[in-house]
Amino acid sequence: MMGHGVEKGDLVGIWAINHTEWIVVQFATAKIGAIMVNINPAYRI
């Protein structure tokens, strides 16, 4: 994530259900000080 320019205080949106990838993103954002924003995949038009 840091290689893509995510820095401390940035918002990172993730549109996914609770799987391993979701947990990895949660820990990665916490480690660099970014804020993870959950987007519910059930919200569709």
C-alpha positions in Angstrom: 0.0 0.0 0.0 2.8 2.4 0.8 4.2 1.7 -2.7 1.0 3.0 -4.1 1.3 6.3 -2.2 -1.0 5.5 0.9 0.3 7.5 3.8 -0.7 8.0 7.5 -4.2 9.6 7.7 -5.3 8.5 4.2 -8.6 6.9 3.8 -8.6 3.4 2.1 -11.9 2.1 0.9 -12.4 -1.6 0.5 -15.5 -3.2 -1.1 -15.3 -6.8 0.1 -16.9 -9.4 2.3 -15.0 -10.6 5.4 -12.3 -12.9 3.9 -8.6 -13.2 4.5 -7.9 -10.3 2.1 -10.1 -8.0 4.2 -8.2 -8.8 7.4 -4.8 -8.3 5.6 -6.0 -4.8 4.4 -7.2 -4.0 8.0 -3.8 -4.8 9.5 -1.9 -3.1 6.7 -3.8 0.1 7.1 -3.4 0.0 10.9 0.3 -0.5 10.5 0.9 2.5 8.3 -1.7 4.7 10.2 -4.2 4.9 7.4 -8.0 4.6 7.9 -9.9 1.7 6.4 -13.4 2.5 5.2 -15.6 -0.5 4.8 -18.1 -0.4 1.9 -20.8 -3.0 2.2 -21.0 -5.1 -1.0 -24.7 -5.7 -0.4 -25.4 -2.1 -1.3 -26.0 -2.3 -5.0 -28.4 -0.5 -7.3 
